[in-house]
Amino acid sequence: MAIKLTHLQLIYGPAGAREKFEELAVHLIRSERPEVERIRIVRGDGGIDAHEGCLADPAGVDVYQVKFFPEAIGDSQKAQIRDSFTRICTNKDFKAKTWTLCLPIDMSLEEKKWFDEWRANQKDSGIEIRPVWSAVHLEGLLYQEKNSHLREQFFRQGQQQINAAVMIQGPDAIRISGPNAVVLGPNAINIVGPVVTNNPQVKGGDVEVSGPIVAGAGLLGPGGHVKVEGGTGRKGASGGNVRVGPGEVRAGDGGPGGNGGSIVIKGGDAE
């Protein structure tokens, strides 16, 4: 399965993924530019996460700014990009001669248009804004043999979770919430409510998922499947209810020669 930088969220959680991406991005930059140094954040980073060159050099240094925006470049993200660059321009501790933004996603057409227009308007700053190091660039570096240790270091912990089918069960009702409730693939996602056995007349467990469920696309074969099923109730009791939403439920697209994944959502049965 293809490793994506956005998979860091699945392994480390939203907050941990941000820190891990910043660390990984600097390692990948250093694989191309060995003289690059990372800046430890104390009280703000002054718009700089890493740099190449001596900070005391009056000619300036090459600055790299890493932003973990795993979904899109909206108004908030645009404001953060502008603010980071402004802090570089006004920083009295060093002079920047170039500035490179690093992202875990590729920009959409509208996002790229915005960035290019904003970039063109910064010419008077005297700082060259270089093309973005986005997912296609950074993931390309990640797949190079010289960086195989980085794949192992940052993704080994979640490799089984990302590659394999996922099944969530438990004695109580299942609730999964968040902006991206489940984003996995390329294999199946199974979320099944529990079978209640400690009481002969107890309703089956409920399943509630708030947010989108997205199975991964297939690489060469079928896309990922999605199954959400309420728990089975014991004899004479109702099966568990299933509630999904708001948000889309989407199975993965098939790879070359493969079919798209299927979607099954059903309430629990009664025995």
C-alpha positions as CSV (number, residue, x, y, z in Angstrom):
1,M,0.0,0.0,0.0
2,A,1.1,3.5,-0.7
3,I,2.3,5.5,2.3
4,K,0.8,8.9,2.6
5,L,2.0,11.7,4.8
6,T,-1.6,12.2,5.9
7,H,-1.5,8.7,7.4
8,L,0.5,10.2,10.3
9,Q,-2.9,11.2,11.8
10,L,-3.9,7.6,12.0
11,I,-0.7,6.5,13.7
12,Y,-0.1,9.4,16.1
13,G,-3.4,11.3,16.3
14,P,-4.0,14.9,15.1
15,A,-1.7,16.6,17.6
16,G,1.1,14.0,17.4
17,A,0.9,14.0,13.6
18,R,1.8,17.6,13.4
19,E,5.0,17.2,15.4
20,K,5.9,14.0,13.6
21,F,5.3,15.6,10.2
22,E,7.6,18.6,11.1
23,E,10.3,16.2,12.2
24,L,9.9,14.0,9.1
25,A,9.8,16.9,6.7
26,V,13.1,18.2,8.0
27,H,14.7,14.8,7.6
28,L,13.5,14.6,4.0
29,I,14.8,18.1,3.3
30,R,18.2,17.1,4.8
31,S,18.3,14.1,2.5
32,E,18.6,16.6,-0.3
33,R,20.2,19.5,1.5
34,P,22.5,18.0,4.2
35,E,23.5,21.3,5.6
36,V,19.9,22.2,6.6
37,E,19.4,22.6,10.4
38,R,16.2,22.3,12.4
39,I,15.1,25.1,14.8
40,R,13.7,24.0,18.2
41,I,10.6,26.0,19.0
42,V,10.7,27.9,22.3
43,R,8.5,30.9,22.1
44,G,7.4,30.9,18.5
45,D,9.6,29.9,15.6
46,G,9.8,33.3,14.0
47,G,8.4,31.8,10.8
48,I,11.3,29.3,10.5
49,D,11.3,25.5,11.1
50,A,14.6,24.8,9.4
51,H,17.3,26.8,7.6
52,E,20.4,26.4,5.5
53,G,23.3,28.8,6.0
54,C,24.7,30.8,8.9
55,L,22.1,32.9,10.6
56,A,24.7,35.7,11.0
57,D,25.4,35.8,7.3
58,P,24.4,39.3,6.0
59,A,23.6,37.7,2.6
60,G,20.8,35.7,4.2
61,V,19.8,32.1,4.7
62,D,17.4,29.6,3.0
63,V,14.4,29.2,5.2
64,Y,12.0,26.2,5.3
65,Q,8.5,26.5,6.9
66,V,6.6,23.3,7.6
67,K,2.8,23.4,7.9
68,F,0.8,20.3,8.7
69,F,-2.4,21.1,6.8
70,P,-3.8,17.5,6.1
71,E,-7.0,18.4,4.4
72,A,-7.1,21.7,2.6
73,I,-5.8,25.3,2.4
74,G,-8.7,27.3,3.6
75,D,-8.9,30.8,5.0
76,S,-7.3,29.9,8.3
77,Q,-4.4,28.1,6.6
78,K,-3.9,31.0,4.2
79,A,-3.7,33.3,7.2
80,Q,-1.1,31.1,8.8
81,I,1.0,31.0,5.7
82,R,0.9,34.8,5.3
83,D,1.7,35.3,9.0
84,S,4.7,33.0,8.9
85,F,6.1,34.8,5.9
86,T,5.5,38.2,7.5
87,R,7.4,37.1,10.6
88,I,10.3,36.1,8.4
89,C,10.3,39.5,6.7
90,T,10.3,41.4,10.0
91,N,12.6,39.1,12.0
92,K,15.6,41.0,13.4
93,D,17.6,37.9,14.3
94,F,18.5,36.9,10.8
95,K,17.9,37.7,7.1
96,A,16.2,35.3,4.8
97,K,17.1,35.2,1.1
98,T,14.7,32.3,0.2
99,W,11.5,30.8,1.8
100,T,10.1,27.4,1.0
101,L,6.7,26.1,2.3
102,C,6.4,22.4,3.0
103,L,3.0,20.7,3.1
104,P,1.7,17.1,3.5
105,I,-0.9,17.5,0.7
106,D,-0.8,18.7,-2.9
107,M,-2.7,22.0,-3.6
108,S,-5.9,22.0,-5.5
109,L,-6.2,24.2,-8.6
110,E,-7.8,27.0,-6.6
111,E,-5.3,26.7,-3.8
112,K,-2.4,26.8,-6.2
113,K,-3.9,29.9,-8.0
114,W,-4.2,31.7,-4.7
115,F,-0.6,30.8,-3.7
116,D,0.9,31.9,-7.0
117,E,-1.0,35.2,-6.8
118,W,0.1,35.8,-3.2
119,R,3.6,34.8,-4.1
120,A,3.8,37.3,-6.9
121,N,2.7,40.1,-4.6
122,Q,5.6,39.5,-2.2
123,K,8.3,40.5,-4.7
124,D,9.0,43.7,-2.8
125,S,10.0,41.7,0.2
126,G,13.4,40.9,-1.4
127,I,12.9,37.2,-0.4
128,E,12.5,34.6,-3.1
129,I,9.5,32.4,-2.4
130,R,10.4,29.0,-3.9
131,P,7.9,26.4,-5.2
132,V,6.1,24.5,-2.5
133,W,7.4,21.1,-1.4
134,S,4.1,19.4,-1.3
135,A,3.1,15.7,-1.0
136,V,4.3,14.7,-4.5
137,H,7.7,16.1,-3.7
138,L,8.1,14.9,-0.1
139,E,6.5,11.5,-0.6
140,G,8.7,11.0,-3.6
141,L,11.7,11.6,-1.3
142,L,10.2,9.2,1.2
143,Y,10.1,6.4,-1.3
144,Q,13.8,6.8,-2.3
145,E,16.0,3.9,-1.0
146,K,18.2,6.3,0.9
147,N,15.2,7.3,3.0
148,S,13.9,3.7,3.7
149,H,14.9,4.2,7.4
150,L,12.5,7.1,7.6
151,R,9.7,5.0,6.3
152,E,10.5,2.4,8.9
153,Q,10.9,4.9,11.7
154,F,7.8,7.0,11.2
155,F,5.3,4.5,9.7
156,R,6.2,1.1,11.1
157,Q,4.0,1.6,14.2
158,G,0.9,2.0,12.1
159,Q,1.7,-0.2,9.1
160,Q,-0.5,-3.1,10.2
161,Q,-3.3,-0.7,11.1
162,I,-3.2,1.0,7.8
163,N,-2.7,-2.0,5.6
164,A,-5.1,-4.5,7.2
165,A,-8.8,-4.6,7.6
166,V,-10.0,-2.8,10.7
167,M,-12.6,-4.3,13.0
168,I,-13.8,-2.4,16.1
169,Q,-15.8,-4.3,18.7
170,G,-16.5,-4.0,22.4
171,P,-19.0,-4.7,25.2
172,D,-20.6,-1.3,25.0
173,A,-22.0,0.9,22.3
174,I,-19.3,2.1,19.8
175,R,-18.9,5.8,19.1
176,I,-16.3,7.3,16.8
177,S,-16.3,11.0,16.3
178,G,-14.1,13.7,14.8
179,P,-13.5,15.5,11.5
180,N,-12.4,12.3,9.9
181,A,-14.0,9.5,11.8
182,V,-12.3,6.7,9.9
183,V,-9.8,7.1,7.0
184,L,-8.1,3.8,6.2
185,G,-7.3,1.6,3.3
186,P,-6.8,-0.1,1.0
187,N,-8.5,-3.0,2.6
188,A,-11.9,-3.3,4.4
189,I,-13.2,-1.2,7.3
190,N,-15.6,-3.2,9.5
191,I,-17.3,-1.5,12.4
192,V,-19.6,-4.0,14.2
193,G,-21.6,-3.4,17.3
194,P,-21.2,-5.9,20.1
195,V,-23.2,-9.1,20.5
196,V,-24.7,-8.8,24.0
197,T,-24.7,-12.2,25.8
198,N,-25.0,-11.4,29.5
199,N,-28.7,-11.0,29.4
200,P,-31.1,-13.1,27.3
201,Q,-33.4,-10.1,26.6
202,V,-31.0,-7.3,25.9
203,K,-30.9,-5.2,22.8
204,G,-27.8,-5.4,20.6
205,G,-25.1,-2.8,20.8
206,D,-25.5,0.5,18.9
207,V,-23.0,1.9,16.5
208,E,-22.7,5.6,16.0
209,V,-20.2,7.3,13.7
210,S,-20.0,11.1,13.4
211,G,-18.0,12.2,10.5
212,P,-17.0,10.7,7.2
213,I,-16.0,7.1,6.7
214,V,-13.5,6.8,3.8
215,A,-11.9,3.6,2.7
216,G,-8.7,3.7,0.7
217,A,-8.3,3.3,-3.0
218,G,-6.9,0.1,-4.4
219,L,-3.4,0.2,-5.8
220,L,-3.7,-2.7,-8.3
221,G,-6.9,-4.5,-7.3
222,P,-10.3,-3.7,-5.7
223,G,-10.8,-0.6,-3.6
224,G,-11.5,-0.8,0.1
225,H,-14.8,-1.9,1.5
226,V,-16.9,-0.3,4.2
227,K,-19.1,-2.2,6.6
228,V,-21.0,-0.7,9.5
229,E,-23.3,-3.1,11.3
230,G,-25.2,-2.9,14.6
231,G,-24.8,-5.6,17.2
232,T,-27.0,-8.7,17.3
233,G,-29.6,-8.7,20.1
234,R,-30.3,-11.9,22.1
235,K,-33.5,-13.8,21.7
236,G,-36.5,-11.5,22.0
237,A,-34.5,-8.3,22.0
238,S,-33.9,-5.7,19.3
239,G,-30.8,-5.5,17.2
240,G,-28.5,-2.5,17.6
241,N,-29.1,0.7,15.8
242,V,-26.7,2.3,13.4
243,R,-26.3,6.0,12.9
244,V,-23.7,7.4,10.5
245,G,-23.3,11.1,9.8
246,P,-23.1,13.9,9.2
247,G,-20.5,13.3,6.6
248,E,-20.0,11.1,3.5
249,V,-19.5,7.3,3.5
250,R,-17.2,6.4,0.6
251,A,-15.6,3.1,-0.4
252,G,-12.3,3.1,-2.2
253,D,-11.9,3.4,-5.9
254,G,-10.5,0.3,-7.7
255,G,-7.0,0.3,-9.1
256,P,-6.2,-0.7,-12.6
257,G,-8.2,-3.8,-13.4
258,G,-10.0,-3.7,-10.1
259,N,-13.5,-2.9,-9.0
260,G,-14.5,-0.1,-6.5
261,G,-15.2,-1.2,-2.9
262,S,-18.7,-1.9,-1.6
263,I,-20.6,-0.2,1.2
264,V,-22.8,-2.1,3.6
265,I,-24.7,-0.3,6.4
266,K,-27.3,-2.2,8.4
267,G,-28.9,-2.4,11.8
268,G,-28.2,-5.3,14.1
269,D,-30.3,-8.5,13.9
270,A,-32.3,-10.1,16.6
271,E,-31.8,-13.7,17.3
